């Protein structure tokens, strides 16, 4: 599995048949495994976004919906 968020790199990895996961996927999985709380997810998410992680409003909505399901 490859950890990557960069769009071009993700596309290449998928074309090579690699499984990929990004920062948001890592946060979701850690929350589901109860390694971190919802408050901790938010504490990690906000700095990522402030430092340039490109997250559309729609993706952010889906991200938080997945955490609450």
MDAnalysis code that builds the backbone (N, CA, C; Angstrom):
import MDAnalysis as mda
import numpy as np

u = mda.Universe.empty(207, n_residues=69, atom_resindex=np.repeat(np.arange(69), 3), trajectory=True)
u.add_TopologyAttr("name", ["N", "CA", "C"] * 69)
u.add_TopologyAttr("resid", np.arange(1, 70))
u.add_TopologyAttr("resname", ["UNK", "UNK", "UNK", "UNK", "UNK", "UNK", "UNK", "UNK", "UNK", "UNK", "UNK", "UNK", "UNK", "UNK", "UNK", "UNK", "UNK", "UNK", "UNK", "UNK", "UNK", "UNK", "UNK", "UNK", "UNK", "UNK", "UNK", "UNK", "UNK", "UNK", "UNK", "UNK", "UNK", "UNK", "UNK", "UNK", "UNK", "UNK", "UNK", "UNK", "UNK", "UNK", "UNK", "UNK", "UNK", "UNK", "UNK", "UNK", "UNK", "UNK", "UNK", "UNK", "UNK", "UNK", "UNK", "UNK", "UNK", "UNK", "UNK", "UNK", "UNK", "UNK", "UNK", "UNK", "UNK", "UNK", "UNK", "UNK", "UNK"])
u.atoms.positions = np.array([
    [0.847, -1.172, 0.000],
    [0.000, 0.000, 0.000],
    [0.892, 1.233, 0.000],
    [0.471, 2.215, -0.743],
    [1.221, 3.463, -0.878],
    [0.444, 4.588, -0.221],
    [1.111, 5.379, 0.596],
    [0.500, 6.550, 1.217],
    [0.868, 7.753, 0.362],
    [-0.154, 8.381, -0.246],
    [0.103, 9.501, -1.146],
    [-1.154, 10.347, -1.286],
    [-0.978, 11.656, -1.376],
    [-2.102, 12.561, -1.594],
    [-1.984, 13.313, -2.919],
    [-0.818, 13.382, -3.479],
    [-0.576, 14.148, -4.694],
    [-1.319, 13.503, -5.868],
    [-2.114, 14.290, -6.567],
    [-3.033, 13.780, -7.591],
    [-2.338, 13.003, -8.704],
    [-1.285, 13.559, -9.268],
    [-0.597, 12.887, -10.374],
    [0.003, 11.559, -9.912],
    [0.602, 11.562, -8.737],
    [1.195, 10.349, -8.193],
    [0.154, 9.281, -7.897],
    [-1.005, 9.695, -7.415],
    [-2.094, 8.746, -7.141],
    [-2.541, 8.066, -8.425],
    [-2.658, 8.860, -9.481],
    [-3.099, 8.324, -10.770],
    [-2.103, 7.289, -11.292],
    [-0.824, 7.617, -11.206],
    [0.214, 6.689, -11.662],
    [0.187, 5.413, -10.824],
    [0.064, 5.560, -9.508],
    [0.044, 4.396, -8.619],
    [-1.153, 3.494, -8.927],
    [-2.303, 4.090, -9.132],
    [-3.491, 3.301, -9.468],
    [-3.311, 2.561, -10.785],
    [-2.704, 3.244, -11.762],
    [-2.445, 2.595, -13.052],
    [-1.472, 1.429, -12.928],
    [-0.635, 1.455, -11.901],
    [0.317, 0.372, -11.651],
    [-0.301, -0.727, -10.781],
    [-1.562, -0.551, -10.401],
    [-2.255, -1.556, -9.606],
    [-1.987, -1.483, -8.114],
    [-1.401, -0.381, -7.662],
    [-1.119, -0.240, -6.232],
    [-2.361, 0.222, -5.480],
    [-2.497, -0.237, -4.260],
    [-3.524, 0.283, -3.379],
    [-2.975, 1.573, -2.783],
    [-3.809, 2.590, -2.706],
    [-3.346, 3.862, -2.170],
    [-4.253, 4.337, -1.047],
    [-3.689, 5.153, -0.200],
    [-4.438, 5.798, 0.862],
    [-3.789, 7.157, 1.098],
    [-4.607, 8.136, 1.422],
    [-4.103, 9.477, 1.710],
    [-4.248, 9.808, 3.184],
    [-3.938, 11.031, 3.512],
    [-3.995, 11.495, 4.896],
    [-5.393, 11.301, 5.478],
    [-6.404, 11.637, 4.707],
    [-7.770, 11.510, 5.228],
    [-8.122, 10.055, 5.495],
    [-7.706, 9.168, 4.624],
    [-7.949, 7.745, 4.826],
    [-7.250, 7.220, 6.064],
    [-6.055, 7.708, 6.309],
    [-5.305, 7.299, 7.507],
    [-6.023, 7.779, 8.764],
    [-6.510, 9.014, 8.734],
    [-7.242, 9.534, 9.893],
    [-8.519, 8.731, 10.147],
    [-9.263, 8.429, 9.079],
    [-10.495, 7.649, 9.225],
    [-10.196, 6.281, 9.819],
    [-9.204, 5.603, 9.295],
    [-8.881, 4.255, 9.781],
    [-8.410, 4.277, 11.232],
    [-7.611, 5.264, 11.593],
    [-7.156, 5.358, 12.981],
    [-8.315, 5.644, 13.932],
    [-9.273, 6.431, 13.470],
    [-10.462, 6.694, 14.278],
    [-11.302, 5.428, 14.409],
    [-11.511, 4.720, 13.315],
    [-12.314, 3.485, 13.352],
    [-11.682, 2.418, 14.232],
    [-10.349, 2.378, 14.246],
    [-9.634, 1.406, 15.089],
    [-9.523, 1.877, 16.545],
    [-10.076, 3.072, 16.816],
    [-10.078, 3.675, 18.156],
    [-8.680, 4.017, 18.662],
    [-7.788, 4.311, 17.718],
    [-6.458, 4.773, 18.101],
    [-6.484, 6.266, 18.433],
    [-7.445, 6.986, 17.826],
    [-7.611, 8.409, 18.090],
    [-9.096, 8.715, 18.227],
    [-9.398, 9.810, 18.925],
    [-10.780, 10.239, 19.118],
    [-11.184, 11.200, 17.993],
    [-12.469, 11.507, 17.929],
    [-12.952, 12.462, 16.941],
    [-12.303, 13.831, 17.148],
    [-12.144, 14.223, 18.398],
    [-11.467, 15.497, 18.685],
    [-10.034, 15.487, 18.167],
    [-9.359, 14.364, 18.308],
    [-7.983, 14.261, 17.811],
    [-7.951, 14.290, 16.282],
    [-8.936, 13.672, 15.640],
    [-9.020, 13.741, 14.175],
    [-9.072, 15.203, 13.745],
    [-9.924, 15.971, 14.401],
    [-10.062, 17.397, 14.061],
    [-8.759, 18.143, 14.323],
    [-8.081, 17.804, 15.412],
    [-6.804, 18.458, 15.733],
    [-5.749, 18.191, 14.666],
    [-5.769, 16.998, 14.069],
    [-4.823, 16.666, 13.002],
    [-5.271, 17.247, 11.669],
    [-6.558, 17.189, 11.392],
    [-7.091, 17.607, 10.097],
    [-6.871, 19.101, 9.841],
    [-7.195, 19.931, 10.810],
    [-7.125, 21.377, 10.594],
    [-5.725, 21.866, 10.218],
    [-4.668, 21.444, 10.915],
    [-3.320, 21.887, 10.504],
    [-2.929, 21.390, 9.099],
    [-3.336, 20.158, 8.754],
    [-3.057, 19.662, 7.405],
    [-3.670, 20.594, 6.378],
    [-4.909, 20.970, 6.608],
    [-5.622, 21.845, 5.673],
    [-4.987, 23.232, 5.637],
    [-4.633, 23.755, 6.798],
    [-4.014, 25.083, 6.873],
    [-2.651, 25.119, 6.188],
    [-1.954, 23.980, 6.153],
    [-0.624, 23.924, 5.562],
    [-0.632, 23.496, 4.105],
    [-1.815, 23.454, 3.495],
    [-1.856, 23.256, 2.059],
    [-2.481, 21.982, 1.547],
    [-2.973, 21.109, 2.435],
    [-3.670, 19.921, 1.948],
    [-4.931, 20.393, 1.242],
    [-5.017, 20.090, -0.030],
    [-6.166, 20.548, -0.815],
    [-7.350, 19.625, -0.577],
    [-8.361, 20.185, 0.050],
    [-9.572, 19.433, 0.368],
    [-10.763, 20.288, -0.042],
    [-11.514, 19.827, -1.007],
    [-12.701, 20.567, -1.422],
    [-13.744, 20.509, -0.309],
    [-14.703, 21.407, -0.379],
    [-15.774, 21.400, 0.614],
    [-16.518, 20.074, 0.571],
    [-16.736, 19.549, -0.630],
    [-17.442, 18.275, -0.789],
    [-16.655, 17.127, -0.153],
    [-15.341, 17.082, -0.404],
    [-14.513, 16.019, 0.177],
    [-14.489, 16.134, 1.695],
    [-14.395, 17.349, 2.203],
    [-14.398, 17.548, 3.655],
    [-15.725, 17.055, 4.244],
    [-16.821, 17.333, 3.565],
    [-18.138, 16.875, 4.026],
    [-18.186, 15.346, 4.064],
    [-17.733, 14.707, 2.993],
    [-17.720, 13.245, 2.922],
    [-16.814, 12.671, 4.012],
    [-15.663, 13.297, 4.220],
    [-14.714, 12.863, 5.252],
    [-15.387, 12.818, 6.618],
    [-16.049, 13.907, 7.004],
    [-16.674, 13.954, 8.320],
    [-17.916, 13.068, 8.397],
    [-18.606, 12.860, 7.286],
    [-19.727, 11.917, 7.267],
    [-19.231, 10.493, 7.526],
    [-18.101, 10.138, 6.936],
    [-17.545, 8.794, 7.153],
    [-17.139, 8.592, 8.601],
    [-16.673, 9.647, 9.229],
    [-16.296, 9.540, 10.644],
    [-17.515, 9.340, 11.525],
    [-18.640, 9.895, 11.113],
    [-19.853, 9.821, 11.932],
    [-20.723, 8.611, 11.602],
    [-20.287, 7.783, 10.640],
    [-21.120, 6.622, 10.286],
    [-20.632, 5.354, 10.942],
])
